[in-house]
Amino acid sequence: MEDAYTAENFSRNVNTKFRVNVDSAEAIELELVGVESRKVEPNEQAGMERFSTFFQGPPNYLLPQRTYELLHPQMGELQVFLVAIGQDQHGIRYEAVFNRFKTTEK
């Protein structure tokens, strides 16, 4: 099974909606609006992938900083730690930062 938590996989799904179950009775949608890879620095451990994903949420609902289950038609269920990083006329912007070991192909 393909690892869903890769920059490539998220990049394929930019401009699509993710459902976030806020509690048992309420859900909101976040739109994946960007993926940004981080440059590997010389002093960092080799074999790592570092990137951020950026989501846009509704302007009237602030998600507190914590881990959420995101549901997506192609990517499935994902556990993602979201941090609100700003708000504009379009809504509230969230970032999730990923630092992961790249899997080796078999």
Residue, then its C-alpha position, 0 to 999 in steps of 0.5 A: m500500500e502506498d504511503a499517504y504521508t508523502a509530499e508527492n501524494f499530497s501534491r496530487n490532491v491540491n485544491t481538493k477537500f478534506r472532511v474534518n470530524v470536529d466532534s461526533a455531530e459536526a464536521i467541516e471541510l478544509e481545502l488543501v491549498g498548497v504543499e511546500s518541500r523543505k530544503v535538506e540542510p547539510n547537517e540533517q539526517a539523510g533519507m528524510e522527507r520534510f514538507s508542509t501542507f497548507f489548508q484553508g478552512p471556513p472563516n467562522y470556525l477556528l480549529p484548535q491546535r491538535t491532531y485531527e482525522l482528515l477524510h479524503p476520497q483518494m487519500g483515505e483517513l489521515q491523522v494530521f496535526l494542524v496549526a492555525i497560521g493566519q486568517d484572511q477574507h477567504g478563511i482560516r489557514y492551517e499548516a501541517v508539518f511532516n518530517r518522515f523517513k522516505t520508504t525504500e522501494k522493494 
